[in-house]
Structure formats: C-alpha cells, structure tokens
Amino acid sequence: MSVLIATAHGSRDPRSARTVHAVVDRIRLRRPDVDVRVAFLDLTEPHVDRVIDDVALEGADSAVVVPLLLGSAFHARVDLPTMLDAARLRNPGLSLAQADVLGEDQLLVDAVRSRIFDAGVEVDDPDVGVLLAAVGSSDGAANERTRGIARHVLTGTRWREAVTCFATVPNSGPAEALKFLHSAGARKMVLAPWFLAPGLLTDRVSAVVDESGFEVVRADVIGAHSSVAEVVSHRYDCALTHIVTADNDHVNR
C-alpha cells in the first residue's frame, strides 16, 4: 500500500488550512484509488513528521510526500528533505519519496487565468493589466522563475500587460508593479494571487493595493481548482515510479 501525503506550508490563518483541506478533498475525488493524507510543514497540525510516522505504523510500505508549494526554494530543497531523511531513520521499513513541487506548471497558470475570468474579466479586453502576486523568496533564481509566469498568464488573451510582484521581496511589491502596469497603458488592473490559499501574506498584498489609489479587480487564490489535483496526481505518479524502480533494483541485486 502506498500513501500520498499532500504537504502544505502551514499558516496561523485558519483560512489557509480550510483551503488546503479543500484541495486535498479534490485530490481524493480525482484519485479514489490512493490513500491521500494532509500534512503541514509548520504552524498547522498535523505535522508531516507525525503523518509519516502514522502511515508507517499503519503498515504502509511506501509513501510519497507531494509538496503543495508553488516554488522550489528553501522549504522544498532543504527543510522537507531534512525532515524526510530523519523520517527514514525512524521508519526503516517505509519507502519514502519526495515528489516535485507544483511549480510553474502550465495547468496552474491556466488555473490563475480561470480565476481571473471568474472575477468578470473579459478575455479580449485590451485595457487589462494583470498583477500576479507571489510570496517571494531569498532565492533569486526561484524569484526569476516566478517572474516568468506573468507572461504566460497573457497567453490566449488580448490583455495589455502582466507583471509579477512579491509580498516579501524589497522593491518588488504590488505598489511598484501597479505603477508599471499603469505606465504600460493598462487601465483595468487585476490582482491575481499566485497563492494556493489565502493568508497573512495575501492580506498584506491586498492592503498595499487598497492604498495604491488604483481601482483593482480581485481574483481568487488558486485554491481547490481541478488543475491542482491533476498536477498533484502527476507528481505522485512520477515519484511512485521511482520508488518502485528502486525497490525492484534492490530485489534484483
């Protein structure tokens, strides 16, 4: 038996946990053949360590931890691998793998565009400027990858411009981005969160937008969009294949 452990960052904001649970419910609907669990890296229970230990005690032979993270930065590259190394030592009978993050998958870009449409924005409106709001990272390369997403959001539309801003990166916030969109000729601004769930950082971005003096349409977070479940399912299958291959190699030695 293999288990999919969908692992989000965690937040003190209860809206975040509610949204993550809704995402996991959507994953379960897509994958009724898989035991899907929810876990968090910090601030919210259950912690991923506890969930891994639980599935091992229940007799699972393998588990795939799928990070519900939109960027491959410190949490995905350092925090989570360190936790999984420790979990392997505690549970030597459990084959444990970390899947790739959700990342800049085209399906998620399509989901953001869908949220913009849901907010009443027309696909052929040339006055639209999209403000894609992301968390931001101390990893400059991760930020550059996220910046590139804004251009893809424009695909298939007549919108004038799109730009990425960050909630935590100096001089790259929403105020600067809105001024850029206005200078590019956009007259209908749209705030599109590159966030899986609402929380303190989305509120911070919204507060700056409120003070900007621009009228801004608000799109929803990506949330429990069907595309998220599809990407998670794919990440799980890819990682599980590596577990099976590694186990077969071990048996054949």
C-alpha positions in Angstrom: 0.0 0.0 0.0 1.3 3.5 -0.9 0.1 6.7 0.6 0.1 10.2 -0.9 0.9 12.8 1.7 -0.1 16.3 0.4 2.1 18.7 2.4 1.4 22.4 2.6 3.4 25.1 4.3 1.0 25.9 7.1 -0.2 29.2 8.5 -1.6 30.8 11.6 -4.6 31.9 9.4 -7.4 29.4 9.6 -8.5 30.2 6.0 -5.3 28.7 4.8 -5.9 25.3 6.5 -9.5 25.2 5.3 -8.4 25.8 1.7 -5.7 23.1 1.9 -8.2 20.6 3.2 -10.5 21.6 0.3 -7.6 21.0 -2.1 -7.0 17.5 -0.5 -10.7 16.7 -0.9 -10.4 17.5 -4.6 -7.3 15.2 -4.9 -9.2 12.4 -3.2 -12.0 12.8 -5.7 -9.5 12.6 -8.6 -7.6 9.6 -7.1 -10.1 7.3 -5.3 -7.5 4.6 -5.8 -5.0 6.3 -3.4 -4.9 6.9 0.3 -4.5 10.7 0.4 -3.4 12.4 3.7 -2.9 16.1 4.5 0.1 17.4 6.3 1.9 20.7 7.1 5.5 21.8 7.4 4.9 24.3 10.2 2.3 26.3 12.2 -0.6 23.9 11.4 -1.4 20.3 12.5 -0.9 17.6 11.6 2.8 18.0 11.0 4.4 16.0 8.2 6.6 14.1 10.7 3.5 12.8 12.5 1.7 11.8 9.4 4.7 9.8 8.0 5.0 8.0 11.4 1.3 7.3 11.4 1.2 5.7 7.9 4.3 3.6 8.8 2.6 2.3 12.0 -0.5 1.5 9.9 1.6 -0.8 7.7 2.1 1.3 4.6 5.1 0.0 2.5 5.6 3.3 0.8 4.6 7.0 0.9 5.1 9.9 -1.5 5.2 13.4 0.0 3.9 15.9 -2.5 4.8 19.5 -1.5 1.8 21.8 -2.1 4.3 24.5 -2.9 4.4 26.8 -5.9 8.1 27.4 -5.9 11.2 25.3 -5.4 13.0 27.2 -2.8 14.3 26.6 0.8 11.3 24.7 2.1 11.3 22.2 -0.8 15.1 22.0 -1.2 16.3 22.0 2.4 13.5 21.8 5.1 11.5 19.0 3.7 14.4 16.7 2.5 15.9 17.1 6.0 12.6 16.0 7.6 12.3 13.0 5.3 15.9 11.9 6.0 15.0 11.8 9.7 11.7 10.0 9.0 13.6 7.3 7.1 15.8 6.7 10.1 12.7 6.4 12.3 10.8 4.2 9.9 13.3 2.0 8.0 10.5 -0.3 6.7 8.8 2.6 4.8 10.0 3.5 1.3 9.7 7.3 1.3 10.0 9.7 -1.6 9.6 13.5 -2.1 7.8 14.5 -5.3 8.5 17.7 -7.2 6.8 20.9 -6.1 3.7 22.0 -8.0 6.0 24.7 -9.6 5.3 26.7 -12.7 3.1 24.1 -14.3 1.1 25.3 -17.3 -2.0 23.8 -15.7 -1.6 26.1 -12.7 -1.1 29.1 -15.0 -4.3 28.1 -16.7 -6.0 27.9 -13.3 -4.9 31.5 -12.5 -6.3 32.7 -15.8 -9.5 30.9 -14.9 -9.7 32.7 -11.6 -9.3 36.0 -13.5 -12.2 35.1 -15.8 -14.3 34.2 -12.7 -13.7 37.7 -11.4 -15.5 39.0 -14.5 -12.5 40.0 -16.7 -13.1 39.6 -20.4 -10.5 37.6 -22.4 -10.4 40.3 -25.2 -10.2 43.4 -23.1 -7.0 45.3 -24.1 -7.1 47.6 -21.1 -6.4 44.8 -18.6 -3.2 44.7 -16.7 -2.6 41.6 -14.5 -0.7 41.9 -11.2 0.4 38.4 -10.4 1.2 38.4 -6.6 3.5 35.8 -5.3 5.2 35.1 -1.9 8.8 35.7 -3.0 12.0 34.0 -1.8 15.5 34.7 -0.7 16.5 32.5 -3.6 16.9 34.9 -6.6 16.7 32.1 -9.2 13.3 31.0 -7.7 12.1 34.6 -8.0 13.1 34.8 -11.6 11.2 31.6 -12.4 8.1 33.1 -10.7 8.5 36.4 -12.6 8.3 34.4 -15.9 4.8 33.2 -15.0 3.2 36.5 -15.6 3.9 36.5 -19.3 2.3 33.0 -19.6 -0.9 34.3 -18.0 -1.4 36.5 -21.0 -1.5 33.6 -23.4 -4.7 33.4 -25.4 -5.9 36.8 -24.3 -5.7 40.4 -25.6 -4.7 41.8 -22.2 -2.2 44.6 -22.3 0.4 43.5 -19.8 1.2 41.3 -16.8 3.8 41.6 -14.1 4.8 39.6 -11.0 5.1 41.3 -7.6 6.3 39.7 -4.4 4.9 40.0 -0.9 8.3 39.6 0.8 10.9 40.9 -1.7 12.1 44.6 -1.3 11.4 46.9 -4.2 9.3 44.3 -6.0 6.0 44.8 -4.2 2.5 45.5 -5.5 2.8 49.3 -5.4 5.7 49.3 -7.9 4.0 46.7 -10.1 0.8 48.7 -10.3 2.7 51.8 -11.4 4.4 49.7 -14.1 1.1 48.4 -15.4 -0.3 51.9 -15.5 2.7 53.2 -17.4 2.3 50.3 -19.8 -1.2 51.6 -20.7 -3.3 49.3 -18.6 -6.4 50.9 -17.2 -8.2 47.9 -15.7 -5.9 46.4 -13.0 -6.5 42.8 -11.8 -4.9 41.3 -8.8 -4.3 37.6 -9.4 -2.7 35.7 -6.4 -0.1 33.1 -7.3 -1.0 31.5 -3.9 -2.7 28.2 -3.2 -4.5 29.6 -0.2 -5.4 32.9 1.4 -3.5 34.0 4.5 -1.5 36.8 6.1 0.6 37.4 3.0 -2.3 37.7 0.6 -3.8 40.2 3.1 -0.6 42.2 3.1 -0.7 42.4 -0.7 -4.3 43.4 -0.6 -3.7 46.2 1.9 -1.0 47.7 -0.3 -3.3 47.5 -3.3 -6.0 49.2 -1.3 -3.7 52.1 -0.5 -2.4 52.5 -4.1 -5.1 54.7 -5.4 -5.9 52.4 -8.3 -9.2 50.5 -8.8 -8.2 46.9 -8.8 -10.3 43.8 -9.6 -9.6 40.9 -7.2 -9.3 37.4 -8.5 -9.4 34.5 -6.0 -6.4 32.3 -5.0 -5.8 29.1 -7.0 -7.4 27.1 -4.2 -9.1 23.8 -4.9 -9.1 24.2 -8.6 -9.3 20.9 -10.5 -5.9 21.7 -12.1 -4.2 21.4 -8.7 -5.5 17.9 -8.2 -4.3 17.0 -11.7 -0.8 18.3 -11.1 -0.6 16.6 -7.7 -1.7 13.3 -9.2 1.0 13.6 -11.8 3.7 14.4 -9.3 2.7 11.5 -7.1 2.7 9.0 -10.0 6.2 10.2 -11.1 7.6 9.8 -7.6 6.0 6.5 -7.0 7.5 5.1 -10.2 11.0 6.0 -8.8 10.1 4.1 -5.6 9.0 1.0 -7.5 12.1 1.1 -9.7 14.4 1.5 -6.7 12.7 -1.4 -4.9 13.0 -3.6 -7.9 16.6 -2.8 -8.3 17.2 -3.7 -4.6 15.4 -7.0 -5.0 17.4 -7.9 -8.2 20.8 -7.3 -6.6 
